[in-house]
């Protein structure tokens, strides 16, 4: 009986322990912002998978990533075309803009300006919404990034399953 109580206590405390380690992970992620484009490409798939898992786990416990204090899962919020144009900090700004725009619903737009390069800015705008038969929801979001006056516009579909807290790119 004691063994069952100890095990259930450990299982119940596991999410708290995992969340308390998050700031260290965020600091390590920020330190890796200086990655080269080649390194970004290699890590893109792996980061997308881990980002999606982290987003799902945080969504299940009801804690949006911006509240927990970790970096947003860029790979699950931004397309590769946008990721390749931006440095690590700009990717985080673009991901936050997407997250904010989605929270506002159709017609909502969120803009950002690079803190590291004066010639880079962008915005995300929600242009459509669809309710799914299974109770899920999808939104069409257009990301626009301007680098040296050249505008790149990439639409994407963001969905969340019924009961999930966060959206992910599909």
N, C-alpha and C positions, 0 to 999 in steps of 0.2 A: 504494500500500500504506500509506504514512504517513497519507494522508488518511483511509483506512478506520479505522486505529487511533485517530486523533485523534477522529473522529466517534463511534466506539464508546466511547471514554473519556468524551466529553461526555455521551453518552446515559446511561452508567452512573452518572455523577456527578449527573445532574439531580435524582433523588429526594433526595439528600443536601442539595443547594442549596435545594430547595423546603422541606425540613424545617427547615433552619437559619433560614429566614425566618418560621417559624411563630410564635415569640414576639412579633414585631412585629405580626403579624395579630391575635394574641390581645389585645394591648394596645389596638389600634385597636377591636376588637370591644367590649372592656370600656368604652372611652370612649364608645361609642354606646349604652350602657345607658339613657341618659336619653331615649330616643326616646318620642314620644307614641304613644297607641294607634292613631291614624290612620297614623302612619309605620310602626308594627309591621305593620298590616294590609297596607299597600302592599308591604312587604318580605317578607312571609310566604312567598309563592310562590317568589320569587327565592332567598330564604334556604334554603328546603326543597330546591330543586334543587341549589344549591351545597353545602349540608350533606350531601346524599346522595352527591354526587360526591366530596367530601372524605372521607367515611366509607368509601366504596368504595376510594379510593386508599390510605388508611391501612390498611384491612383487608387489602388485597392484599400490602402489604409486612410485614404482621404486627405493626404497631404500634398498639395501642389508643390512642384520642385522649387518654385520661387520662394515659397515660405520656408522650406527646409534649409535653404541656403546653399544649394548645390547648383552647378551649371546645368542648364537645360540640355536635354539630349538632342544635340544639333542634328545628328543623323536621322532622327525620326521626325524632325520638324522642317528641315530644309532639303531641297533637291541638290544633287551633285553639281549641277550647273551653277547654282548660287554658291555652294560651299567652295568651289574652285576659284571663285572671284575674290573671296574674302579671307582675311587673316583670322586667327582664332578668336580674338576679341570681337571682331566684326560679326563673326558667325553667331556668337552669343547674343549680340545686339539684335541681329536679324531674327534669331529664334525667339527672343523675348517679344519682338514686334509681332510675330506670328501668333504667339500665345495670347498677347493682349488683344489683337484684332479678333481672334476666335471668341474670346470672352464677350465681346461686344455684339456679336452676331452679324447678320447680313448688312452690308453697307458700312460696317465699322472699318476704320483704317488706323494703323499705327505706324509712325515714322521714326527713323533713327538717323543719327549722323555719327560717322566713325570718330572714335576718340584717338585713334592712332594715325589716320591718314585724312588730311583735310579735303581731299578730292573724292571721298567715298561717302555715299549716303544710300538710304533705301527706305522702303515702306512695304507693308503687307496690307492687303485689302480683301475682306470677305465679300465675294461676289455671288455666292449661291449657297443654298442649304437644302438638304434632302433627309427626310425621315425614312429609315429603313423598316422593312416589314418585321424584322426581329426585335425592334425597339431601339436599334442603334441610330446613330446620326452621322451624316457626312456633310462637310462644307467644302466649297471650292474657294481657295485662297490664291491670290495672285501676289507673288513676290516681285518687287521691282528694285533692282540695284543699279546705282549710277556710279561708274568708275571713270574718272577723267572725262566727264561729260557724255560718256557712252552708256545708254540705258539698256539693261537686260531685264526682260519681263518673263517670268516663268510661272504658269498656273500649276496648282497642285491640288490634290484631293486629300482632305484630312478627315479621318473617321474615328469614331469611338464606339465601342460596343455598349450594349445596354448595361447599365450599372457601373461602367467605367468612368473615372473622373477626367482623364486626359485624352486629347486627340493625338493621333499619329498619322504620318503621311503614308498613304497606300498607293 
